[in-house]
Amino acid sequence: MIKLISKWNYPTTVRFGAGRIKELPEVLEATGIKNPLFVTDPGLARLPVVASTLKILDDAKVPYGVFSDVKPNPVESNLTAGIAAFKKGKHDGVIAFGGGSALDLGKLIAFQAGQTRPLWDFEDIGDWWTRANSDAIAPVIAVPTTAGTGSEVGRAGVITHEESHTKKVIFHPKMLPAIVIADPKLSVGMPAFITAGTGMDALAHCLEAYCAPGYHPMADGIAVEGIRLVFENLPKAFADGKDLTARAHMMSAAAMGATAFQKGLGAIHSLSHPIGAIYDTHHGMTNAVFMPYVLAFNRDAVEERIGRLANYIGIKGGFDGFAKAVLKLRKELKVPHTLPGLIKDLDMNKKQKEHIADMAIVDPTAGGNPVKLTKKAALKLLDEAIAG
């Protein structure tokens, strides 16, 4: 029998609904932020959605600075530049606006700007987070414009260590945004590729959380409903980017995935992380490529559980039916079936595969896989994802 002992955490205040971005000045006042640094990515910074949001601040006479030097897979140099902008502008908080990259970097700027120790001293290992000066962490308002990572309700940020090409998770409870504005209207202009990739990231979060071992019935329940929302709404959002109802449900599913994965993630993520760090691939799309291979690898440990899940979301055929539904969803969203379809001119030699497998088995997410991820298993899954 599983020990019924666990630790549960649930997210912050979320102001959810179309048009709620207009409440941004009120939210800043509620959190005591008087001079925020607006952190976004360079692509978004050029779009009307940012201009219209900044106009809300202008109309409310809120002073602010803008920082947009954020890579799709943020690196330490992005963080260093962001901290410099934060300090130069004498900012007292952050508005993290965008997809997972901007949200993660915004949270990391607010966290690290007041610390004296190196960033890597706060990696999500044991109780390393206790090394931080909690009083020096600035508050964050998170405004997601994609529906995937769920970083808006997370207490960590992912950043690539440039020298080792390794994705690191930096954790602290106070990195959790004080308030989230989840406005599905902000995601309406998202390109189809990003809609698919971020949506599959939300699915990966929910699915791996549900399959992770341990006792967490609340996370399981949230994950199961999140999976249902993805299957029902992601194809609609992909087919019609202006479907606000589908966009809203996907924004919910993203936050649900990040809430659920406090229970654990697994081999989808532990394999995806090194691929993203080395080849700079889209994280959610990389998860989507690995998903069916890892699902098959975990079958013996999760078959009964996946059968219950399939029944709940109306898929016939138990585990096999669910696995076919995943493949059908990927095809509908134009997800590549293999890594060469995702990474142009991929030529991975044995040494590179060994390096990726070594990175995968020590990734923090590997421990949540329901079947132990050995180096041999990681290499096999990598080969399957390359060959199809």
Residue pairs with C-beta under 8 A, 6 or more apart in sequence:
2 214
2 215
3 215
4 215
5 215
6 214
6 215
6 216
8 216
8 218
8 219
8 262
9 155
9 262
10 218
10 259
11 153
11 154
11 176
11 180
11 255
11 258
11 259
12 153
12 176
12 177
12 178
12 179
12 180
13 178
13 179
13 180
14 152
14 153
14 179
14 180
14 182
14 255
15 23
15 27
15 179
15 180
15 181
15 182
16 182
16 183
16 248
16 251
16 252
17 182
17 183
17 184
17 248
18 183
18 184
18 185
18 244
18 248
19 183
19 185
20 181
20 182
20 183
21 53
21 56
21 143
21 181
21 183
21 185
21 186
22 56
23 181
24 53
24 56
24 57
24 60
24 95
24 141
24 143
24 181
25 56
25 57
25 60
25 62
27 141
27 179
27 181
28 34
28 36
28 62
28 93
28 95
28 141
30 179
31 93
31 139
31 141
31 178
31 179
32 92
32 93
32 139
33 92
33 93
33 95
33 139
33 141
34 62
34 63
34 92
34 93
35 62
35 63
35 64
35 65
35 89
35 90
35 91
35 92
35 93
36 62
36 64
36 65
36 91
36 92
36 93
36 94
36 95
36 141
37 64
37 65
37 66
37 67
37 82
37 85
37 86
37 89
37 91
37 93
37 94
37 95
37 106
37 109
38 53
38 54
38 57
38 64
38 65
38 66
38 67
38 94
38 95
38 97
39 67
39 68
39 70
39 82
39 94
39 95
39 96
39 97
39 98
39 102
39 105
39 106
39 109
40 50
40 66
40 67
40 68
40 70
40 97
40 98
40 102
41 68
41 70
41 72
41 98
41 99
41 101
41 102
42 68
42 69
42 70
44 50
44 68
44 97
44 98
44 102
44 145
45 66
45 68
47 189
48 189
49 145
49 186
49 189
50 97
53 97
53 143
53 186
54 64
54 66
57 64
64 91
64 95
65 85
65 86
65 89
65 91
67 81
67 82
67 85
67 86
67 109
69 78
69 81
69 82
70 78
70 82
70 98
70 101
70 102
70 105
71 78
71 101
71 280
72 101
72 280
72 282
73 101
73 160
73 167
73 276
73 277
73 280
73 283
74 101
74 104
74 105
74 108
74 158
74 159
74 160
75 159
75 160
75 162
76 119
76 159
76 160
76 161
76 162
77 162
78 105
79 105
79 108
79 109
79 112
79 119
79 159
82 105
82 106
82 108
82 109
83 109
83 112
83 113
85 91
86 94
86 109
86 110
86 113
86 138
87 113
91 138
92 138
92 139
93 110
93 138
93 139
93 140
93 141
94 106
94 107
94 109
94 110
94 138
94 139
94 140
94 141
95 106
95 140
95 141
95 143
96 102
96 103
96 104
96 105
96 106
96 107
96 110
96 140
96 141
96 142
96 143
96 151
96 152
96 177
97 106
97 143
97 145
98 143
98 144
98 145
98 146
99 144
99 145
99 146
99 148
99 149
99 194
99 198
100 146
100 148
100 149
100 151
100 158
100 198
100 201
100 283
103 142
103 144
103 149
103 151
103 152
104 149
104 151
104 157
104 158
104 159
105 157
105 159
106 140
106 142
107 140
107 142
107 151
107 154
107 156
107 157
107 175
107 177
108 119
108 157
108 159
108 170
108 175
110 137
110 138
110 139
110 140
110 175
111 122
111 132
111 137
111 138
111 157
111 170
111 172
111 174
111 175
112 119
112 122
112 170
113 136
113 138
114 133
114 135
114 136
114 137
114 138
115 122
115 132
115 133
115 136
116 133
117 131
117 132
119 159
119 170
120 161
120 168
121 128
121 131
122 128
122 129
122 131
122 132
122 170
122 171
122 172
123 168
123 169
123 170
123 171
124 156
124 169
124 170
124 171
124 364
125 364
128 171
129 171
129 172
129 173
132 172
134 172
134 174
137 172
137 174
137 175
139 177
139 178
140 175
140 177
140 178
141 177
141 178
141 179
141 180
141 181
142 151
142 152
142 153
142 177
142 179
142 180
142 181
143 152
143 180
143 181
143 183
143 186
144 151
144 152
144 180
144 182
144 186
144 187
144 251
144 254
145 186
145 187
145 190
146 187
146 190
146 194
146 195
146 198
146 254
147 184
147 187
147 195
147 198
147 199
147 202
147 237
147 247
147 250
147 251
147 253
147 254
148 197
148 198
148 199
148 200
148 201
148 202
148 254
148 284
149 198
149 201
149 202
149 254
149 258
149 283
149 284
150 202
150 205
150 254
150 255
150 256
150 257
150 258
150 259
150 261
151 157
151 258
152 177
152 180
152 182
152 255
152 258
153 176
153 177
153 180
153 255
153 258
153 259
154 175
154 176
154 258
155 171
155 172
155 173
155 174
155 175
155 176
156 169
156 170
156 171
156 172
156 175
157 169
157 170
157 175
158 167
158 168
158 169
158 170
159 167
159 168
159 170
160 166
160 167
160 168
160 276
160 277
161 167
161 168
165 274
165 277
165 278
166 274
166 277
166 359
167 273
167 274
167 276
167 277
167 363
169 364
180 255
182 251
182 252
182 255
184 244
184 247
184 248
184 250
184 251
185 244
185 247
187 247
187 250
187 251
188 241
188 242
188 244
188 247
189 241
190 198
190 241
191 241
192 238
192 241
192 334
193 282
193 285
193 334
194 282
195 234
195 237
195 238
195 241
195 250
196 234
196 238
196 284
196 285
196 288
196 333
196 334
196 335
197 282
197 283
197 284
197 285
197 288
198 254
198 284
199 230
199 234
199 237
199 238
199 250
199 253
199 284
199 333
200 234
200 284
200 285
200 287
200 288
200 291
200 330
200 333
200 335
201 254
201 257
201 283
201 284
201 287
201 288
202 226
202 230
202 250
202 253
202 254
202 256
202 257
202 284
203 226
203 227
203 230
203 231
203 234
203 253
203 257
203 288
203 291
203 329
204 257
204 265
204 268
204 269
204 284
204 287
204 288
204 291
205 223
205 226
205 254
205 257
205 258
205 260
205 261
205 265
206 222
206 223
206 224
206 226
206 227
206 230
206 253
206 256
206 257
206 260
206 261
207 223
207 227
207 268
207 291
207 295
208 261
208 264
208 265
208 266
208 268
208 269
208 365
208 368
208 369
209 219
209 220
209 223
209 257
209 260
209 261
209 262
209 263
209 264
209 265
210 219
210 220
210 223
210 224
210 227
210 260
210 305
210 309
211 266
211 298
211 301
211 302
211 305
211 306
211 370
212 261
212 263
212 264
212 265
212 266
212 368
212 369
212 370
213 264
213 301
213 368
213 370
214 263
214 264
216 262
216 263
219 259
219 260
219 261
219 262
219 263
220 260
220 263
222 256
222 259
222 260
223 256
223 257
223 260
223 263
224 309
224 312
224 313
225 256
226 252
226 253
226 256
226 257
226 260
227 309
227 313
228 312
228 313
229 249
229 250
229 252
229 253
229 256
230 250
230 253
231 313
231 315
231 325
231 329
232 249
233 245
233 246
233 249
233 250
233 253
234 246
234 250
234 329
234 333
235 329
235 332
235 333
236 243
236 245
236 246
237 243
237 246
237 247
237 250
238 332
238 333
240 246
241 247
263 368
264 365
264 367
264 368
265 365
265 368
266 294
266 298
266 365
266 366
266 368
266 369
266 370
266 373
267 290
267 294
267 297
267 298
267 360
267 365
267 366
267 369
267 371
267 373
267 377
267 378
267 381
268 287
268 290
268 291
268 294
269 287
269 363
269 365
270 360
270 361
270 363
270 365
270 366
270 369
270 373
270 378
271 290
271 294
271 356
271 360
271 378
271 381
271 382
271 385
272 283
272 286
272 287
272 290
273 359
273 360
273 363
273 365
274 355
274 356
274 359
274 360
274 363
275 281
275 286
275 339
275 343
275 356
276 282
276 283
276 286
277 359
278 356
279 343
279 346
281 342
281 343
285 335
285 336
285 342
286 342
288 330
288 333
288 335
289 335
289 336
289 337
289 338
289 339
289 341
289 342
289 385
290 381
290 385
291 326
291 330
292 323
292 326
292 327
292 330
293 381
293 384
293 385
294 369
294 381
295 302
295 306
295 322
295 323
295 326
296 323
297 371
297 377
297 380
297 381
298 369
298 370
298 371
299 319
300 371
301 370
301 371
302 319
302 370
303 318
303 319
306 318
306 319
306 322
307 318
307 319
307 322
309 322
310 316
310 317
310 318
310 319
310 321
310 322
310 325
315 321
315 322
315 325
317 324
330 337
336 342
337 388
338 385
338 386
338 387
338 388
339 346
339 348
339 385
339 386
340 346
340 386
346 386
348 356
348 382
348 386
353 379
353 382
353 383
354 375
354 379
356 378
356 382
357 375
357 378
357 379
357 382
358 375
360 366
360 373
360 378
360 382
361 373
361 374
361 375
361 378
366 373
371 377
